Amino acid sequence: MKFKSKFFYCLFFLLPIFSVAQDNSRLNLFNQEHFFIKGVGIDNNVGINRYELLEKSGANAIRTWSTYNGEAKFDSARKYNLKVALGIAVHQELHGFDYNDEKAVAKQFEEIKAQVLKYKDEPELLCWVVGNELNLLFDDNGNLTLVNPKVYDALEEIIQFIHSVDPIHPVTTTFAGITKEHVEVALIGAPSLDIISFQVYGDLLVLPQRVKELGLKIPYMVTEYGAVGHWERPITPWDREIEETSFEKGVGLAHRIQKGIVENKDPLFLGTFAFYWGQKQERTPTWYGLFTPDGRSDDRIDELTKYWTGKYPENRAPSVKSITLNNKKATDFIVIRDENTLTASIDASDIDGDALRFHWELMEEVKVKSQGGAFEQVPPIVEIKISENKGTTITFKTPKMEGDYRLFVYVYDEKGKVGTANIPFYVGELKDL
């Protein structure tokens, strides 16, 4: 069954909270008001999800990447007045799945059918997110390339099955970035797609212009946005990405929200899901997750709260505006050759005047970089021998082993908030410098 676009305008735009009931296979809509998605992608770790904070912050929906722990997510959604864009995990070519293998594709289809049948009648179900960044694939030179067209043949089969058993909820798939050729190829192979979903970081700033260039005729939403991606940041000569401070992330996010979301008046635009309501190791433990491993939040949740509710939370996160090592910034590409001691400093403050506590931590760099958000091993912590500690400034001994390191600082207030920064450096000789 192919949905009509007008049906979706009703489905997404007329409901403050998506409530549905079936009566003679017809859809009953309640509370005829505008509904615009203000959501987040949610972690599987129930302890760090913090649904209560999510509701208090003004969000109205969550997005998942799979049906893992689905019952618990729907239970939490009911409790905290959230709707669920339920992810259906579909294998990617990026991670080695062969869409020429008909038996493997058929097995995947049967597994997905069972998941759809299990969750299709959940009252909090908003839509199906079938596959995450299926378009993401690189050639031997590291450039984006087109996936096997059979990827979208398989996707179309899944969509048609969902339409046949669940004529209520629309189906989308997500794209890494906004690439015209990728979207066109996908729509040729999977013409039954009801919504297009984009995952953009720095490019959220120009989302309206980029989507206009596509000439889309169906609704779209953003299923990931947040801090500028590691692929969009400066990189050291020893191949390490330079992360923004938490303050820089907050300022940049607020600007991109204003330009890409608030000022986006396209009637086809359905809303957004911020990334990532949890903690995630990807290049660093602090880059993407909106919480630190111990569950504290930074400037980004303050800015999301401001966007969702119109005002900042009562308590704001500490601000870490900059970090230096031996008076050098990360973009100075710091190589330590002869120095026995190093001095790190930060510019940190708290808008509420809260007392601050500082924790410095030295880590090795990631040994194997993940692709497409796949699992990445947290690198080891290195013992740091601090000879002088003034909170915002420390002096410590240079690591003995040659190699690349990253120094982190966590600035805590007394109310569960944090500011973060880190700086990469190399110990030893680099011939190319």
C-alpha positions in Angstrom: 0.0 0.0 0.0 1.4 3.4 -1.0 0.6 6.3 1.3 -0.5 9.6 -0.2 1.4 12.8 0.8 -1.8 14.5 2.1 -2.3 11.6 4.5 1.1 12.3 6.0 0.5 16.0 6.4 -2.5 14.9 8.5 -0.5 12.3 10.3 2.4 14.4 11.3 1.1 17.9 11.4 -2.3 17.5 13.1 -1.3 15.6 16.2 0.4 17.1 19.3 0.8 13.5 20.6 0.4 10.8 18.0 -2.6 8.8 19.1 -4.2 6.3 16.8 -7.0 3.8 16.9 -8.2 1.4 14.3 -11.8 1.2 13.4 -12.8 -0.9 10.3 -9.2 -0.5 9.1 -9.5 3.3 9.2 -7.4 5.7 11.1 -8.9 7.8 13.8 -7.0 11.0 14.6 -7.3 12.8 17.9 -6.5 16.4 19.0 -6.3 18.1 15.7 -3.3 20.3 16.4 0.2 20.9 14.9 2.8 18.2 15.8 6.4 19.0 15.0 9.0 16.4 16.0 11.4 17.6 18.7 13.2 14.4 19.6 16.5 12.6 20.3 18.2 9.4 19.4 18.2 7.3 22.6 20.8 5.1 24.1 20.1 1.5 24.9 21.5 2.0 28.4 18.4 2.5 30.5 20.5 4.0 33.4 21.7 6.9 31.3 18.7 7.6 29.2 17.2 9.9 31.7 13.7 10.0 30.3 12.4 12.2 33.1 15.0 14.9 32.1 14.1 14.4 28.4 10.4 15.2 29.2 11.3 18.1 31.4 13.6 19.5 28.7 10.7 19.7 26.3 11.2 16.8 23.9 8.2 14.9 22.4 9.8 11.9 20.7 12.6 9.4 20.7 14.3 7.6 17.8 15.9 4.2 18.0 18.3 2.3 15.7 16.7 -1.1 16.4 14.0 -2.9 18.2 16.4 -4.0 20.9 14.8 -3.6 24.4 11.7 -2.3 22.5 9.2 -3.1 25.3 11.2 -1.1 27.8 11.4 1.9 25.4 7.7 1.9 24.7 7.0 1.6 28.5 9.2 4.7 29.1 7.7 6.5 26.2 4.2 6.0 27.7 5.4 7.1 31.1 7.0 10.3 29.9 4.7 11.3 27.1 7.0 10.5 24.2 6.4 9.0 20.8 8.7 6.5 19.2 10.3 6.4 15.8 11.2 2.8 15.9 14.4 1.7 14.2 14.5 -1.6 12.2 18.1 -2.7 11.9 19.0 -3.5 8.3 22.5 -4.7 7.4 24.8 -2.3 5.6 27.3 -3.1 2.8 29.7 -0.8 4.8 30.0 -3.6 7.3 30.3 -6.5 4.9 26.7 -7.6 4.2 26.4 -9.0 0.6 23.1 -8.1 -1.0 23.9 -10.5 -3.9 23.4 -13.3 -1.3 19.7 -14.0 -1.8 19.5 -16.4 1.1 21.0 -13.9 3.5 18.6 -11.2 2.2 15.6 -13.5 2.6 16.7 -14.4 6.2 17.0 -10.7 7.1 13.5 -10.1 5.6 11.9 -12.8 7.7 13.6 -11.4 10.9 12.3 -7.9 10.1 8.8 -9.1 9.4 8.6 -10.6 12.9 9.8 -7.3 14.5 7.2 -5.3 12.6 4.4 -7.6 13.6 5.5 -7.4 17.2 5.4 -3.6 17.5 3.0 -2.3 14.9 0.1 -1.8 17.3 2.0 0.1 20.0 0.0 3.3 20.7 3.3 5.3 21.0 4.6 4.2 17.6 5.2 7.3 15.4 6.9 5.8 12.4 9.3 3.1 11.2 12.9 3.9 10.6 14.0 1.1 8.3 17.8 1.0 8.0 20.4 3.4 9.2 22.6 5.1 6.6 22.3 2.3 4.0 23.8 4.7 1.5 27.1 4.9 3.4 29.9 3.2 1.5 33.5 4.1 0.5 35.6 3.1 -2.4 39.3 2.1 -2.2 40.3 5.8 -2.1 38.0 6.6 0.8 35.5 8.5 -1.3 31.7 8.0 -1.0 30.4 5.6 -3.6 27.0 4.2 -4.6 25.8 1.0 -2.9 24.5 -2.1 -4.7 21.0 -1.3 -6.1 19.9 -4.5 -4.5 20.1 -2.7 -1.2 17.1 -0.7 -2.1 15.3 -3.6 -3.7 15.5 -5.3 -0.3 14.4 -2.0 1.4 11.4 -1.8 -1.0 10.3 -5.3 -0.1 10.4 -4.4 3.6 8.4 -1.2 3.0 5.7 -2.9 1.1 5.3 -5.5 3.8 5.0 -2.8 6.4 2.4 -1.0 4.3 0.4 -4.2 4.0 0.2 -5.0 7.7 0.4 -1.5 9.1 -1.4 1.1 7.0 -1.2 3.6 9.8 2.5 4.3 10.4 4.8 5.8 7.7 8.2 4.3 6.7 11.5 6.2 6.4 15.1 5.3 5.9 18.1 7.5 6.9 20.8 8.9 4.7 24.3 9.9 5.8 24.5 13.5 4.6 22.5 15.0 1.7 23.8 13.6 -1.6 21.4 14.1 -4.5 22.6 11.0 -6.4 22.2 8.8 -3.3 18.6 10.0 -2.7 17.7 9.6 -6.4 19.0 6.1 -6.6 17.2 5.1 -3.4 13.9 6.5 -4.6 14.2 4.5 -7.8 14.8 1.3 -5.9 12.5 2.0 -3.1 9.7 4.2 -4.5 7.3 3.3 -1.6 9.4 5.4 0.9 7.0 7.8 2.6 9.6 10.0 4.3 13.2 10.8 3.6 15.5 11.2 6.7 18.8 13.0 6.7 21.6 12.7 9.2 23.6 16.0 9.2 25.9 17.7 11.5 27.8 20.8 10.2 25.4 20.8 7.2 22.4 21.3 9.4 23.3 25.0 8.9 22.4 24.7 5.2 19.7 22.1 5.4 16.9 24.1 3.7 19.2 25.0 0.8 20.5 21.5 0.4 17.0 19.9 0.5 15.7 22.5 -2.0 18.4 21.4 -4.4 17.1 17.8 -4.3 13.6 18.8 -5.4 11.9 16.5 -2.9 8.2 15.8 -3.3 7.8 13.8 -0.1 8.2 14.9 3.5 11.6 14.8 5.2 13.1 15.0 8.7 16.5 15.0 10.4 17.2 11.8 12.4 20.7 12.9 13.6 22.2 16.2 14.3 24.5 17.6 17.0 28.1 18.5 17.4 30.1 19.0 14.2 31.2 15.6 13.0 34.8 14.4 13.4 35.1 14.2 9.5 34.2 18.0 9.4 37.0 19.1 11.9 40.7 19.9 11.5 43.0 16.9 11.7 46.5 16.6 13.0 49.4 15.4 10.8 49.3 12.1 12.7 45.6 11.6 11.7 43.8 12.7 14.9 40.6 14.8 14.7 40.4 17.9 16.8 37.3 18.1 19.0 35.5 21.3 20.0 35.2 22.2 23.6 31.7 21.7 25.2 31.2 25.5 25.0 32.0 25.6 21.3 29.7 22.7 20.7 26.9 24.5 22.5 27.4 27.8 20.6 27.6 26.0 17.3 24.6 23.8 17.9 22.4 26.8 18.8 23.4 28.6 15.6 22.7 25.6 13.4 19.4 25.0 15.2 18.3 28.5 14.4 19.3 28.4 10.8 18.5 24.9 9.9 15.4 24.2 12.0 13.8 27.3 13.4 14.1 29.3 10.2 13.2 26.3 8.0 9.6 27.0 6.9 9.4 24.2 4.3 6.0 22.6 4.8 7.6 19.2 4.0 9.9 19.5 7.0 8.6 17.2 9.9 11.2 17.9 12.6 14.4 16.5 14.1 16.0 14.0 16.4 19.2 15.2 18.1 22.1 12.8 18.6 22.8 11.3 21.1 20.8 11.0 24.4 23.3 8.8 26.1 27.1 8.3 26.0 29.1 7.0 23.0 32.7 6.3 22.3 33.4 7.6 18.8 36.9 9.1 18.3 36.6 10.2 22.0 34.2 9.5 24.9 32.8 13.1 24.7 32.3 13.9 21.1 28.8 12.8 20.4 27.1 11.7 23.6 25.0 14.4 25.3 26.1 12.8 28.6 29.5 11.9 30.0 30.1 8.2 31.1 29.0 9.2 34.6 25.7 10.7 33.4 26.4 14.4 33.5 25.2 16.8 30.7 26.9 19.7 29.0 26.0 22.9 27.1 24.3 21.0 24.3 21.4 19.9 26.4 21.1 23.4 27.7 20.8 24.6 24.1 18.3 21.9 23.2 16.2 22.8 26.2 16.2 26.4 25.0 15.1 25.3 21.6 12.4 22.9 22.8 10.9 25.1 25.6 12.0 28.7 24.8 14.1 29.0 27.9 17.3 27.6 29.4 17.1 25.2 32.3 17.4 26.5 35.8 20.9 25.3 36.1 23.4 25.8 33.3 26.4 23.7 32.5 30.0 25.0 33.2 31.6 26.5 30.2 35.0 25.4 29.0 35.9 27.8 26.2 39.5 26.8 25.4 42.3 24.4 26.2 46.1 24.8 25.6 49.1 22.6 26.2 52.4 24.5 26.7 50.6 27.6 25.5 49.7 25.9 22.2 46.3 25.2 20.8 45.3 21.8 19.2 45.5 23.4 15.8 49.2 24.1 16.4 49.7 20.4 16.1 51.6 19.8 19.3 54.6 17.5 19.1 56.6 16.9 22.3 60.2 16.1 21.6 62.5 17.1 24.6 60.2 18.6 27.2 60.1 16.6 30.5 57.1 18.4 31.8 53.9 19.8 30.2 51.5 22.5 31.4 47.9 22.4 30.4 45.4 25.3 30.9 41.7 25.9 30.3 39.4 28.9 30.3 36.5 27.8 32.4 33.6 29.5 34.1 30.0 29.0 35.3 27.2 31.3 34.4 25.4 30.5 37.6 28.4 31.1 39.8 28.6 27.5 41.0 31.7 26.1 42.6 33.6 24.0 40.2 35.6 20.8 40.4 38.3 19.8 37.9 39.3 16.3 36.8 42.1 15.8 34.3 42.6 12.6 32.5 45.1 11.3 29.9 44.2 8.7 27.4 45.8 6.9 24.5 44.2 7.5 21.1 41.8 5.0 19.5 43.7 2.2 17.9 41.0 1.1 15.4 38.7 3.9 14.1 35.1 2.9 13.6 33.1 3.7 10.5 29.4 4.7 10.3 29.0 4.8 14.1 29.9 1.2 14.6 31.3 0.0 18.0 34.6 1.6 18.9 36.8 0.4 21.7 37.4 2.9 24.5 41.2 3.6 24.5 43.2 3.0 27.7 43.6 5.6 30.4 47.3 6.5 31.0 48.6 7.3 34.4 49.2 11.0 34.7 51.8 12.3 37.1 50.7 15.8 38.1 53.3 17.8 39.9 51.2 21.0 40.2 47.4 21.3 40.1 45.6 24.6 40.3 42.3 23.4 38.9 42.3 25.2 35.6 46.0 24.6 35.1 48.1 21.5 35.7 51.8 20.6 35.2 52.5 16.9 34.6 55.3 14.7 33.4 55.6 13.9 29.7 54.5 10.3 29.0 57.5 8.0 28.6 56.2 6.0 25.6 56.4 7.5 22.1 53.0 7.9 20.5 49.8 9.9 20.3 47.8 11.0 23.3 44.8 13.1 24.2 44.5 15.1 27.4 40.9 15.5 28.7 39.5 17.8 31.3 36.0 17.5 33.0 34.7 20.6 34.8 31.9 19.7 37.3 29.5 21.9 39.0 27.6 20.8 42.1 24.3 20.1 40.3 25.0 17.3 37.8 26.4 19.4 34.9 29.8 19.3 33.2 32.0 21.1 30.8 34.6 19.3 28.8 37.6 19.8 26.6 40.5 17.8 25.2 43.7 18.3 23.2 45.7 15.8 21.2 49.5 15.7 21.2 52.3 13.5 20.0 55.3 12.4 21.9 58.4 11.7 19.8 59.6 12.5 16.3 57.4 12.9 13.2 59.4 12.8 10.0 56.7 14.6 8.0 56.6 17.6 10.3 
